[in-house]
């Protein structure tokens, strides 16, 4: 049976990244970026990356992408891409240079992005079978969450993890999972999909 969660200590490079959370939080606070008219609905990462690249080549601004979950894109769940297939995305590197420097020191990143879930929003139960097929796991590093009445949670296969600011969690996204932010403040995380074999301490 596949475990839902994995100890962060099994992945020393990710534990080091999590220890640098205050630095990432500082850059997040300074980030000013628009919401683009690009969404992730029914699109693999490769397709979204291609659409974003074409947008930039046409002189478009860089910013947040709308998530899936609503027709035309979900404005309550948005992502700011940072890395794709171990390659930093240039505008993100310019906007968050220290964060990208930390990420470039970690091999085997399929995807890295900021992800913000607005107050009283949720993502319904879903799974990503491809992450298991590709030997990947996922990590959430919580950058901001409500300090009082924090009801922001990740649930994987029936097990809950609360999104507390500064805390990191590694999990298997090929299992059923959902996310809820029943707090009065946005919840923002650093989201990673990474090659388990390349980062495991074992």
Secondary structure, DSSP 8 states (H G I E B T S, - for coil): ---SEE-GGG-HHHHHHHHTHHHHHHHHHH---EEEEEE-TT--HHHHHHHHHHHHHTT---EEEEESSSTT-EEEEEEEEEEETTEE-HHHHHHSHHHHHHHHTSS-EEEEEEEEE-TTEEEEEE--HHHHHTTEEEEEEEEE--SSS--EEEEETTEEEE--TT-EEEE-TTS-EEEEE-SSS-EEEEEEEEEHHHH---
